[in-house]
Amino acid sequence: MDLKLKIWRQKNAAAKGKIVDYDISEVSSDMSFLEMLDVLNKELTEKGDEPVSFDHDCREGICGSCSLQINGRPHGPDGGITTCQLHMRKFKNGDSIVIEPFRAKAFPIVKDLIIDRSAFDRVQHAGAFISVNTSGNTQDANATPINKGNADHAFDAASCIGCGACVAACKNASAMLFVAAKVSQYALLPQGQVEREMRVTNMVSQMDEEGFGACTNTGACEAECPKGISITNIARMNREFIGSNLKS
């Protein structure tokens, strides 16, 4: 398969970036998208050119670091997967593929396709934690009865990998789905009750401070989320936030 790649190249955060065209040949349909980029970088390196910088780690759809905007869609044309799980069989011979980093004020570009997602870390540091008894008399978590429905919803919310697709898909670059998932996974479990009111207030405040936009209510975040996180979590976070403010 022969392809034309249009890739965003940017030397550093301060430099001006641009789209650069690359031709790549003999791409196997069995390759993953990142393996295709590996092949391109091998060719560029052999020619003495600067390889394309992109983030990756597990390549198993777990870490969320391989976030790319492919032909205008976070993680590309397939559904319910991350970029590393996208295979080249989703493209046809002769296709042009535009590859860009996720675009958001809170996700500044570091180099080429690599973005700084540390804003997500700071939001989590603001409240995504629980108090744990470390006295040596810690209660076994399995000994705490939890409603099956709440447990299922909490696990669904906890499947968020923090890739940022929700932000990239939103025209306001909102992080509401990400923050709501983190708030929900604790709000639904007894272990998360100690910091419940403080958690949602602090995390929403930090989200706003980082420069993420407001929710558009269009549902684009859920549609592009590789883990299918539901926007019902946003409704839960709003309820938690209102309740917290009424009590304070």
C-alpha positions in Angstrom: 0.0 0.0 0.0 1.4 3.4 -1.0 0.3 6.4 1.0 0.9 10.1 1.2 1.3 11.4 4.7 0.8 15.0 5.7 2.4 15.4 9.1 2.6 18.3 11.5 6.3 19.2 12.1 7.3 21.6 14.9 10.8 21.9 16.2 9.8 23.0 19.7 7.1 24.8 21.7 8.3 28.2 20.6 8.8 27.4 16.9 6.3 27.8 14.1 5.0 24.5 12.9 3.8 23.4 9.4 2.4 20.4 7.6 5.1 18.4 5.7 4.4 15.8 3.0 5.9 12.4 3.0 5.4 9.5 0.6 5.6 6.0 2.1 5.5 2.7 0.1 4.8 -1.0 0.7 2.8 -0.4 3.9 1.3 -3.7 5.1 -2.4 -3.6 6.0 -1.5 -5.7 9.0 0.7 -2.9 10.4 -0.5 -0.8 13.3 -0.6 2.9 12.7 2.4 3.5 15.0 4.4 0.7 13.2 3.8 2.6 10.0 5.3 5.7 11.6 8.2 3.6 12.8 8.9 2.6 9.2 8.7 6.2 8.1 11.1 7.2 10.8 13.5 4.5 9.8 13.5 5.8 6.3 14.0 9.4 7.4 16.9 8.4 9.7 18.6 6.4 7.0 18.5 9.5 4.8 19.9 11.7 7.5 16.6 13.6 8.1 15.0 14.3 11.5 12.5 11.6 12.5 9.0 12.5 13.4 8.5 12.7 17.2 5.4 11.1 18.6 4.4 9.8 22.0 3.9 6.0 22.7 4.4 3.6 25.5 2.4 0.4 26.0 1.0 0.1 22.5 -1.9 -1.9 24.0 -4.5 0.8 24.4 -3.9 1.2 28.1 -1.5 4.2 28.7 -3.2 6.8 26.5 0.0 8.4 25.5 -0.3 7.7 21.7 -2.9 10.3 21.1 -2.9 11.6 17.5 -5.5 13.5 15.4 -5.8 11.4 12.2 -7.7 12.9 9.3 -9.5 15.2 11.8 -10.5 12.5 14.3 -8.9 11.7 17.6 -7.3 8.3 17.3 -8.4 8.0 13.7 -11.3 6.5 11.7 -12.0 3.4 13.8 -14.1 3.5 16.9 -13.5 2.5 20.5 -9.7 2.2 20.1 -6.5 4.3 20.7 -4.1 5.2 17.9 -1.8 2.3 18.7 -4.7 -0.1 18.2 -5.5 1.4 14.8 -4.4 -0.8 11.9 -3.6 0.2 8.3 -6.3 -2.0 6.9 -8.6 1.0 7.7 -6.9 2.9 4.8 -6.7 2.3 1.1 -3.9 2.4 -1.4 -3.2 5.9 -2.5 -4.9 7.6 0.5 -3.7 10.9 2.0 -3.5 10.8 5.8 -3.3 14.1 7.8 -1.6 13.5 11.1 -1.6 16.2 13.8 -1.3 16.5 17.5 -4.3 17.1 19.7 -5.2 20.8 19.6 -6.1 22.6 22.9 -4.7 25.5 24.8 -4.2 23.3 27.8 -2.2 20.8 25.7 0.7 22.8 24.4 2.8 21.2 21.7 6.3 20.0 22.8 7.6 18.8 19.5 6.0 17.6 16.3 3.1 15.3 17.4 4.0 15.3 21.1 1.9 17.4 23.4 2.1 18.2 27.1 -0.8 16.6 29.0 0.4 17.5 32.4 -2.7 19.6 32.9 -4.5 16.3 33.4 -2.0 15.4 36.1 -2.6 18.6 38.0 -6.4 18.2 37.8 -6.0 14.7 39.4 -3.6 16.0 42.0 -6.3 18.5 43.1 -8.7 15.8 44.2 -8.5 12.4 42.6 -7.3 10.5 45.7 -8.7 8.9 48.8 -7.7 8.7 52.5 -6.3 5.3 53.4 -5.6 3.9 56.8 -1.9 2.9 56.8 -1.7 2.1 60.5 -1.3 -1.6 59.9 -4.9 -2.3 60.6 -6.2 -1.5 57.1 -9.6 -2.9 56.3 -9.8 -5.3 53.4 -11.6 -3.5 50.6 -13.5 -6.7 49.7 -15.1 -6.6 53.1 -17.0 -3.4 52.3 -20.5 -4.1 50.8 -21.0 -2.1 47.6 -24.2 -2.0 45.5 -23.5 -3.9 42.2 -24.8 -1.0 40.0 -22.6 1.5 41.7 -19.6 -0.8 41.5 -20.2 -1.3 37.7 -20.6 2.4 37.1 -17.5 3.2 39.1 -15.4 0.6 37.1 -16.7 2.0 33.9 -15.6 5.5 34.9 -12.3 4.2 36.1 -11.5 2.8 32.6 -10.6 6.4 31.5 -7.0 6.3 30.4 -6.5 10.1 30.3 -5.6 10.2 26.6 -7.3 13.6 25.9 -9.5 12.5 23.0 -12.5 14.1 24.7 -10.7 17.4 24.8 -9.5 17.1 21.2 -13.0 16.2 20.0 -14.7 19.1 21.8 -14.9 22.4 19.9 -14.4 24.2 23.2 -11.6 21.9 24.2 -13.5 20.9 27.4 -12.1 18.3 29.8 -15.5 17.7 31.5 -15.7 14.1 30.5 -12.2 13.3 31.9 -12.8 15.2 35.2 -16.3 13.7 35.5 -14.9 10.2 35.1 -12.4 10.7 37.9 -15.0 12.3 40.1 -17.5 9.5 39.5 -15.2 6.6 40.2 -14.8 7.9 43.7 -18.2 9.4 44.4 -19.8 6.0 43.8 -17.7 4.1 46.2 -17.5 4.2 50.0 -13.8 4.7 49.9 -14.3 8.1 48.2 -16.7 9.6 50.6 -14.2 11.3 53.0 -13.0 13.9 50.3 -16.2 13.8 48.3 -17.2 17.5 48.6 -13.7 18.8 48.5 -12.8 16.6 45.5 -15.3 17.9 43.0 -14.8 21.5 43.9 -11.0 21.4 43.7 -10.9 19.4 40.5 -13.4 21.6 38.7 -11.5 24.7 39.9 -8.2 23.3 38.7 -9.8 22.3 35.3 -10.9 25.9 34.8 -7.4 27.2 35.9 -5.7 25.0 33.3 -7.7 26.7 30.5 -10.1 24.0 29.4 -13.3 25.2 27.9 -16.9 24.7 28.9 -19.0 21.7 28.0 -20.8 22.0 24.6 -23.4 19.3 25.4 -22.9 17.9 21.9 -21.6 14.5 23.0 -18.5 14.5 20.8 -16.4 13.5 23.7 -18.3 10.3 24.3 -18.4 9.5 20.6 -14.6 9.7 20.3 -13.6 8.3 23.7 -11.7 5.0 23.1 -13.1 3.6 26.3 -16.7 4.7 25.7 -16.9 6.8 28.9 -20.6 8.0 29.1 -21.5 11.6 29.4 -23.9 10.6 32.2 -20.8 11.0 34.3 -20.8 14.7 33.5 -24.4 15.0 34.8 -23.2 13.2 38.0 -20.3 15.6 38.4 -22.6 18.6 38.0 -24.8 17.2 40.7 -21.8 16.6 43.0 -20.6 20.1 42.3 -23.9 21.8 43.1 -24.4 19.7 46.2 -20.9 20.6 47.4 -21.4 24.3 46.9 -24.8 24.2 48.7 -23.2 22.6 51.7 -20.2 24.9 51.8 
